[in-house]
């Protein structure tokens, strides 16, 4: 409730929030649902998801409206976050209390890139959360666009067989700093699109499932090439 009160103006007043696809999440089961999304800031993305889930609980479709929903928020949700990020400041430690599942970084430790195997304790933590609630995860584990996805996400999907809902966000990197706690540009359009749950072959290889996820959240090589073509066309028109 407190996070919602302080964050609402930055999401819905200072900037403009456009929500699509809440009809895909209105009737989901109460547990074993995994939201997979691209990632643009450490906290603003997740906070916006929590606002939307609360609004949907109050039967609002594709809008937040006046945040009366914070009087009875939706709390059956966790989000996966890097352990080192959540320990970096007082604010991040406070956000941990709002449902963070802290995991050790797969890609980076002490500023050095690495590709360690999946930590079994982190996997069990996520699996227990799925047993009783929804979980939000960012398969890329970084705010860098078109970064490769982590195989661990696919392995969890194979084991737990959750309902997987892809989400595509945009605009957050323009509006907020990397942590998502300070404004960079006001009046920015923030977009959150929930797609229909994926039809997944849980017995398929992890690499195939991961490829399906990355395509669904529009972070695959195909979308990277489309983005490069878009910018090239825009530059040619400008010239």
C-alpha positions as CSV (number, residue, x, y, z in Angstrom):
1,X,0.0,0.0,0.0
2,X,2.8,2.4,0.9
3,X,4.8,1.7,-2.2
4,X,1.6,2.1,-4.3
5,X,0.8,5.5,-2.7
6,X,4.2,7.0,-3.4
7,X,4.6,5.4,-6.9
8,X,1.2,6.1,-8.4
9,X,1.8,9.8,-9.4
10,X,5.0,8.9,-11.3
11,X,3.3,6.1,-13.2
12,X,-0.1,7.6,-13.9
13,X,0.1,11.4,-13.5
14,X,3.6,12.6,-14.2
15,X,3.8,10.0,-17.0
16,X,1.1,8.3,-19.1
17,X,0.4,4.6,-18.6
18,X,-1.2,2.6,-21.4
19,X,-2.3,-0.9,-20.4
20,X,-3.4,-3.7,-22.8
21,X,-4.5,-7.3,-22.4
22,X,-5.8,-7.4,-18.8
23,X,-8.5,-9.7,-20.1
24,X,-5.8,-12.3,-20.3
25,X,-5.1,-12.1,-16.5
26,X,-8.6,-11.5,-15.1
27,X,-9.4,-15.2,-14.6
28,X,-6.1,-16.8,-14.1
29,X,-5.7,-19.4,-11.3
30,X,-4.5,-18.2,-7.9
31,X,-1.2,-20.1,-8.1
32,X,1.4,-21.5,-10.5
33,X,1.2,-18.6,-12.8
34,X,4.5,-17.2,-14.2
35,X,4.8,-13.8,-15.8
36,X,7.8,-13.4,-18.1
37,X,8.7,-9.9,-19.3
38,X,11.4,-7.8,-20.8
39,X,13.1,-5.5,-18.3
40,X,13.9,-1.8,-18.4
41,X,14.4,-0.6,-14.8
42,X,15.1,-2.3,-11.5
43,X,11.9,-1.3,-9.7
44,X,9.5,0.8,-11.8
45,X,8.5,-2.2,-14.0
46,X,7.6,-4.4,-11.1
47,X,5.8,-1.7,-9.2
48,X,3.7,-1.0,-12.3
49,X,2.8,-4.7,-12.5
50,X,1.6,-4.6,-8.9
51,X,-0.6,-1.6,-9.5
52,X,-2.2,-3.3,-12.5
53,X,-2.8,-6.6,-10.6
54,X,-4.5,-4.6,-7.8
55,X,-6.6,-2.7,-10.3
56,X,-7.7,-6.0,-12.0
57,X,-8.6,-7.4,-8.6
58,X,-11.0,-4.5,-8.4
59,X,-12.4,-5.4,-11.9
60,X,-10.8,-2.6,-13.8
61,X,-9.9,-3.4,-17.3
62,X,-6.8,-1.8,-19.0
63,X,-6.7,1.1,-16.6
64,X,-5.8,2.1,-13.1
65,X,-8.2,4.9,-12.4
66,X,-8.2,6.4,-8.9
67,X,-6.1,4.0,-6.7
68,X,-8.8,3.0,-4.3
69,X,-7.5,-0.5,-5.0
70,X,-4.6,0.2,-2.6
71,X,-7.1,-0.1,0.3
72,X,-7.3,-3.9,-0.5
73,X,-4.2,-4.7,-2.6
74,X,-3.5,-7.9,-4.5
75,X,-0.7,-9.6,-2.5
76,X,-0.5,-13.2,-3.9
77,X,2.4,-12.3,-6.1
78,X,6.2,-12.4,-5.9
79,X,8.9,-11.1,-8.2
80,X,12.4,-12.4,-8.9
81,X,15.2,-10.0,-8.2
82,X,19.0,-10.1,-8.0
83,X,20.3,-10.5,-4.4
84,X,23.0,-7.9,-4.8
85,X,20.5,-5.3,-6.1
86,X,18.1,-5.8,-3.3
87,X,20.8,-5.3,-0.7
88,X,22.2,-2.2,-2.3
89,X,20.2,0.4,-0.4
90,X,17.6,1.0,2.3
91,X,14.9,1.5,-0.3
92,X,15.7,-1.8,-2.1
93,X,15.7,-3.6,1.2
94,X,12.3,-2.1,1.9
95,X,11.0,-3.3,-1.5
96,X,12.2,-6.8,-0.6
97,X,9.4,-7.0,2.0
98,X,6.9,-6.5,-0.8
99,X,7.5,-10.0,-2.2
100,X,11.0,-10.2,-3.6
101,X,12.5,-13.6,-4.3
102,X,16.2,-12.8,-4.2
103,X,18.4,-14.9,-6.4
104,X,22.2,-14.9,-7.1
105,X,23.0,-13.4,-10.5
106,X,23.6,-15.8,-13.3
107,X,25.3,-13.3,-15.6
108,X,27.4,-11.0,-13.4
109,X,29.2,-11.0,-10.1
110,X,31.3,-8.1,-8.8
111,X,31.1,-6.5,-12.2
112,X,32.5,-9.5,-14.0
113,X,30.4,-11.4,-16.5
114,X,29.9,-15.1,-15.8
115,X,27.5,-17.9,-16.6
116,X,27.3,-20.0,-13.5
117,X,24.8,-22.9,-13.3
118,X,21.4,-22.5,-11.7
119,X,21.6,-22.3,-7.9
120,X,19.3,-25.1,-6.6
121,X,18.3,-23.1,-3.6
122,X,17.1,-20.3,-5.8
123,X,15.1,-22.7,-7.9
124,X,13.4,-24.2,-4.8
125,X,12.6,-20.7,-3.7
126,X,10.8,-19.9,-6.9
127,X,9.0,-23.3,-7.0
128,X,7.6,-22.8,-3.5
129,X,6.3,-19.3,-4.4
130,X,4.6,-20.8,-7.5
131,X,2.9,-23.4,-5.3
132,X,0.9,-20.6,-3.6
133,X,1.0,-17.5,-5.8
134,X,1.9,-15.7,-9.0
135,X,5.6,-15.0,-9.8
136,X,7.0,-12.3,-12.1
137,X,10.4,-13.0,-13.6
138,X,12.6,-11.3,-16.2
139,X,14.3,-14.1,-18.2
140,X,17.1,-11.8,-19.4
141,X,18.2,-10.8,-15.9
142,X,19.3,-7.4,-17.1
143,X,17.8,-4.1,-18.3
144,X,19.9,-4.3,-21.5
145,X,17.6,-4.8,-24.5
146,X,17.9,-8.0,-26.5
147,X,20.2,-9.6,-24.0
148,X,20.1,-13.4,-24.2
149,X,17.6,-15.2,-21.9
150,X,18.6,-17.4,-19.0
151,X,18.1,-21.1,-19.4
152,X,17.0,-21.4,-15.7
153,X,13.7,-19.8,-16.5
154,X,12.9,-22.6,-19.0
155,X,14.0,-25.3,-16.5
156,X,11.6,-23.9,-13.9
157,X,8.8,-24.0,-16.5
158,X,9.6,-27.6,-17.4
159,X,9.6,-28.6,-13.8
160,X,6.6,-26.6,-12.4
161,X,4.5,-26.5,-15.6
162,X,3.0,-23.1,-14.8
163,X,0.6,-21.0,-16.8
164,X,3.1,-18.7,-18.6
165,X,1.9,-15.2,-19.4
166,X,4.3,-13.0,-21.6
167,X,4.4,-9.3,-21.0
168,X,6.0,-6.6,-23.2
169,X,6.8,-3.2,-21.7
170,X,8.2,-0.1,-23.2
171,X,8.9,3.6,-22.3
172,X,10.2,2.9,-18.8
173,X,13.9,3.4,-19.7
174,X,13.0,6.8,-21.1
175,X,11.0,7.9,-18.1
176,X,13.1,6.6,-15.2
177,X,16.8,6.1,-14.3
178,X,18.1,2.6,-14.2
179,X,16.8,1.9,-10.7
180,X,13.4,3.2,-11.7
181,X,13.3,5.6,-8.7
182,X,14.1,8.9,-10.3
183,X,12.6,10.7,-13.3
184,X,14.6,11.2,-16.5
185,X,11.9,12.5,-18.7
186,X,8.3,13.4,-17.7
187,X,5.3,13.0,-19.8
188,X,6.6,9.7,-21.2
189,X,4.2,7.0,-22.5
190,X,4.6,3.9,-20.5
191,X,3.2,0.8,-22.2
192,X,2.4,-2.6,-20.6
193,X,0.9,-5.4,-22.8
194,X,-0.2,-8.7,-21.4
195,X,-0.4,-11.4,-24.0
196,X,-2.5,-14.6,-23.9
197,X,-0.9,-17.5,-21.9
198,X,1.5,-19.4,-24.0
199,X,0.8,-22.9,-25.3
200,X,3.9,-24.7,-24.1
201,X,5.2,-28.2,-24.7
202,X,6.6,-28.8,-21.2
203,X,8.5,-31.9,-22.5
204,X,10.4,-29.9,-25.1
205,X,14.1,-29.1,-24.6
206,X,14.8,-26.1,-22.4
207,X,16.4,-24.3,-25.3
208,X,13.2,-24.6,-27.3
209,X,11.0,-23.3,-24.5
210,X,13.4,-20.4,-23.9
211,X,13.3,-19.4,-27.6
212,X,9.5,-19.4,-27.4
213,X,9.6,-17.1,-24.4
214,X,12.1,-14.7,-25.9
215,X,10.0,-14.4,-29.0
216,X,6.8,-13.8,-27.0
217,X,8.4,-11.0,-25.0
218,X,9.8,-9.6,-28.3
219,X,13.4,-9.9,-27.3
220,X,14.5,-12.5,-29.8
221,X,16.9,-12.0,-32.7
222,X,14.0,-11.5,-35.0
223,X,12.8,-8.5,-33.0
224,X,16.3,-7.1,-32.7
225,X,16.6,-7.1,-36.5
226,X,13.2,-5.5,-36.8
227,X,14.3,-2.8,-34.4
228,X,17.5,-2.2,-36.3
229,X,15.5,-1.9,-39.6
230,X,13.1,0.6,-37.9
231,X,15.9,2.9,-36.8
232,X,17.7,2.7,-40.1
233,X,14.5,3.6,-42.0
234,X,13.9,6.5,-39.6
235,X,17.4,7.8,-40.2
236,X,17.0,7.6,-43.9
237,X,13.8,9.5,-43.8
238,X,15.4,12.2,-41.6
239,X,18.3,12.5,-44.1
